Amino acid sequence: MTSHKTAQTMKPATAAKKLGVYLEATPAEFQEGVVSRTELNTLQTDPPEWLQELRRNGPHPRPVVAAKLGVSISGLARGGVTEALTTEQIEALKKEDPDWLRQERTTQAEVRKEAVRIKEKNAAREDRADGARS
């Protein structure tokens, strides 16, 4: 008896998320089909023009918008940004630098500092524990 390998496939929404693009902006054939793991790898290593264009100019999904603005996804929502934005819109928002964006960037910086502090504290605790075992 031989085993038949079936190609791993994913929904277009999952593939778009892995590619970091906004699903609704992708071509209809991408949205309506399924994407195999091999196709996804090809899209990542040798992106077609439509994918390059989406990554360059958007519209971008919220995780990408948040990263480009240096805030969390929750911070975007608190700032009233709930839809996908283009690169041009993101740049305009950066230039405008509204109060909510400054506040969310400050919050995000504090969260990152706290994460580093906790990581260092845990590493020191592990080092002490390792030293005690020696």
LUMTORNU-976376 format. One record per residue (C-alpha): residue number from 1; residue in one letter; x, y, z. Coordinates in steps of 0.25 Angstrom, whole numbers, plus 2048, in hexadecimal, padded with zeros to 3 digits. Each point is the difference from the previous one (the first is absolute). Layout:
N
i: NUM	aa: A	px: X	py: Y	pz: Z .
...
END
This chain:
134
i: 1	aa: M	px: 800	py: 800	pz: 800 .
i: 2	aa: T	px: 806	py: 80D	pz: 7FC .
i: 3	aa: S	px: 7FD	py: 80D	pz: 807 .
i: 4	aa: H	px: 7FB	py: 80C	pz: 7F8 .
i: 5	aa: K	px: 804	py: 80D	pz: 804 .
i: 6	aa: T	px: 7F6	py: 80B	pz: 7FE .
i: 7	aa: A	px: 804	py: 80E	pz: 7FE .
i: 8	aa: Q	px: 7FE	py: 809	pz: 80D .
i: 9	aa: T	px: 7F7	py: 80B	pz: 7FC .
i: 10	aa: M	px: 7FA	py: 80C	pz: 807 .
i: 11	aa: K	px: 7F5	py: 80A	pz: 7FF .
i: 12	aa: P	px: 803	py: 80D	pz: 7F8 .
i: 13	aa: A	px: 7FF	py: 808	pz: 80D .
i: 14	aa: T	px: 80A	py: 7F7	pz: 807 .
i: 15	aa: A	px: 80A	py: 802	pz: 7F4 .
i: 16	aa: A	px: 7FD	py: 80F	pz: 800 .
i: 17	aa: K	px: 804	py: 801	pz: 80F .
i: 18	aa: K	px: 80C	py: 7F8	pz: 7FE .
i: 19	aa: L	px: 804	py: 809	pz: 7F4 .
i: 20	aa: G	px: 7FD	py: 80D	pz: 808 .
i: 21	aa: V	px: 7F6	py: 805	pz: 7F6 .
i: 22	aa: Y	px: 7F1	py: 805	pz: 801 .
i: 23	aa: L	px: 7F8	py: 7F4	pz: 7FA .
i: 24	aa: E	px: 7F5	py: 80A	pz: 7FA .
i: 25	aa: A	px: 80B	py: 806	pz: 7F8 .
i: 26	aa: T	px: 805	py: 7F3	pz: 7FA .
i: 27	aa: P	px: 7FC	py: 7FC	pz: 7F2 .
i: 28	aa: A	px: 7F3	py: 7F8	pz: 7FF .
i: 29	aa: E	px: 806	py: 7F3	pz: 7FC .
i: 30	aa: F	px: 809	py: 801	pz: 80D .
i: 31	aa: Q	px: 7F3	py: 803	pz: 808 .
i: 32	aa: E	px: 7F8	py: 7F5	pz: 7FA .
i: 33	aa: G	px: 80A	py: 7F4	pz: 800 .
i: 34	aa: V	px: 808	py: 7F8	pz: 80A .
i: 35	aa: V	px: 80F	py: 802	pz: 801 .
i: 36	aa: S	px: 809	py: 7F4	pz: 802 .
i: 37	aa: R	px: 80C	py: 801	pz: 809 .
i: 38	aa: T	px: 809	py: 7FF	pz: 7F3 .
i: 39	aa: E	px: 7F8	py: 80C	pz: 7FA .
i: 40	aa: L	px: 802	py: 808	pz: 80D .
i: 41	aa: N	px: 80F	py: 7FD	pz: 800 .
i: 42	aa: T	px: 801	py: 805	pz: 7F1 .
i: 43	aa: L	px: 7F8	py: 80C	pz: 803 .
i: 44	aa: Q	px: 80A	py: 803	pz: 80C .
i: 45	aa: T	px: 80C	py: 7FE	pz: 7F8 .
i: 46	aa: D	px: 7FD	py: 805	pz: 7F2 .
i: 47	aa: P	px: 7F4	py: 809	pz: 802 .
i: 48	aa: P	px: 7F8	py: 804	pz: 7F4 .
i: 49	aa: E	px: 7FE	py: 80F	pz: 7FC .
i: 50	aa: W	px: 7F2	py: 801	pz: 807 .
i: 51	aa: L	px: 806	py: 7FB	pz: 80D .
i: 52	aa: Q	px: 80C	py: 809	pz: 7FF .
i: 53	aa: E	px: 7F7	py: 80C	pz: 7FE .
i: 54	aa: L	px: 7F7	py: 7FD	pz: 80C .
i: 55	aa: R	px: 80C	py: 7FF	pz: 809 .
i: 56	aa: R	px: 805	py: 80D	pz: 7FB .
i: 57	aa: N	px: 7F4	py: 808	pz: 7FF .
i: 58	aa: G	px: 7F5	py: 7F9	pz: 807 .
i: 59	aa: P	px: 7F5	py: 800	pz: 805 .
i: 60	aa: H	px: 807	py: 7F9	pz: 80C .
i: 61	aa: P	px: 7F9	py: 7F8	pz: 80A .
i: 62	aa: R	px: 7FF	py: 805	pz: 80E .
i: 63	aa: P	px: 80C	py: 7F8	pz: 806 .
i: 64	aa: V	px: 809	py: 806	pz: 7F5 .
i: 65	aa: V	px: 7FA	py: 80E	pz: 802 .
i: 66	aa: A	px: 802	py: 7FF	pz: 80F .
i: 67	aa: A	px: 80F	py: 7FC	pz: 7FE .
i: 68	aa: K	px: 802	py: 80B	pz: 7F6 .
i: 69	aa: L	px: 7FB	py: 80A	pz: 80A .
i: 70	aa: G	px: 807	py: 7FA	pz: 80C .
i: 71	aa: V	px: 7F3	py: 7FD	pz: 808 .
i: 72	aa: S	px: 7F8	py: 7F4	pz: 804 .
i: 73	aa: I	px: 7F4	py: 7FB	pz: 7F8 .
i: 74	aa: S	px: 7F8	py: 804	pz: 80D .
i: 75	aa: G	px: 806	py: 80D	pz: 7FF .
i: 76	aa: L	px: 7FB	py: 802	pz: 7F2 .
i: 77	aa: A	px: 7F2	py: 7FD	pz: 804 .
i: 78	aa: R	px: 801	py: 80A	pz: 80C .
i: 79	aa: G	px: 805	py: 80A	pz: 7F5 .
i: 80	aa: G	px: 7F3	py: 7FD	pz: 7F8 .
i: 81	aa: V	px: 808	py: 7F9	pz: 7F5 .
i: 82	aa: T	px: 7F8	py: 7F4	pz: 7FC .
i: 83	aa: E	px: 802	py: 7FE	pz: 7F1 .
i: 84	aa: A	px: 80C	py: 7FD	pz: 7F8 .
i: 85	aa: L	px: 809	py: 80B	pz: 7FC .
i: 86	aa: T	px: 809	py: 803	pz: 7F4 .
i: 87	aa: T	px: 80E	py: 804	pz: 801 .
i: 88	aa: E	px: 7FD	py: 80E	pz: 7FC .
i: 89	aa: Q	px: 7F5	py: 801	pz: 80B .
i: 90	aa: I	px: 80A	py: 7FA	pz: 80B .
i: 91	aa: E	px: 80A	py: 80B	pz: 7FC .
i: 92	aa: A	px: 7F6	py: 80B	pz: 801 .
i: 93	aa: L	px: 7FC	py: 7FB	pz: 80E .
i: 94	aa: K	px: 80F	py: 800	pz: 804 .
i: 95	aa: K	px: 801	py: 80E	pz: 7FB .
i: 96	aa: E	px: 7F4	py: 805	pz: 807 .
i: 97	aa: D	px: 804	py: 7F9	pz: 80D .
i: 98	aa: P	px: 7F3	py: 801	pz: 807 .
i: 99	aa: D	px: 800	py: 7FF	pz: 80F .
i: 100	aa: W	px: 7FA	py: 7F2	pz: 800 .
i: 101	aa: L	px: 80C	py: 7FB	pz: 7F8 .
i: 102	aa: R	px: 80A	py: 807	pz: 809 .
i: 103	aa: Q	px: 7F9	py: 7FA	pz: 80C .
i: 104	aa: E	px: 800	py: 7F2	pz: 7FA .
i: 105	aa: R	px: 80E	py: 800	pz: 7FC .
i: 106	aa: T	px: 804	py: 804	pz: 80E .
i: 107	aa: T	px: 7F7	py: 7F5	pz: 806 .
i: 108	aa: Q	px: 807	py: 7F6	pz: 7F6 .
i: 109	aa: A	px: 80E	py: 804	pz: 804 .
i: 110	aa: E	px: 7FC	py: 7FE	pz: 80E .
i: 111	aa: V	px: 7FB	py: 7F2	pz: 7FD .
i: 112	aa: R	px: 80C	py: 7FC	pz: 7F9 .
i: 113	aa: K	px: 809	py: 806	pz: 80C .
i: 114	aa: E	px: 7F8	py: 7F8	pz: 80A .
i: 115	aa: A	px: 801	py: 7F3	pz: 7F7 .
i: 116	aa: V	px: 80F	py: 802	pz: 800 .
i: 117	aa: R	px: 801	py: 802	pz: 80F .
i: 118	aa: I	px: 7F8	py: 7F3	pz: 802 .
i: 119	aa: K	px: 808	py: 7F8	pz: 7F7 .
i: 120	aa: E	px: 80D	py: 805	pz: 806 .
i: 121	aa: K	px: 7FA	py: 7FD	pz: 80E .
i: 122	aa: N	px: 7FC	py: 7F2	pz: 7FC .
i: 123	aa: A	px: 80E	py: 7FD	pz: 7FA .
i: 124	aa: A	px: 807	py: 805	pz: 80D .
i: 125	aa: R	px: 7F7	py: 7F7	pz: 808 .
i: 126	aa: E	px: 803	py: 7F4	pz: 7F7 .
i: 127	aa: D	px: 80F	py: 803	pz: 801 .
i: 128	aa: R	px: 7FF	py: 800	pz: 80F .
i: 129	aa: A	px: 7F8	py: 7F3	pz: 800 .
i: 130	aa: D	px: 80B	py: 7FA	pz: 7F6 .
i: 131	aa: G	px: 80B	py: 805	pz: 809 .
i: 132	aa: A	px: 7F9	py: 7F9	pz: 80C .
i: 133	aa: R	px: 7FF	py: 7F3	pz: 7F9 .
i: 134	aa: S	px: 80F	py: 800	pz: 7FD .
END
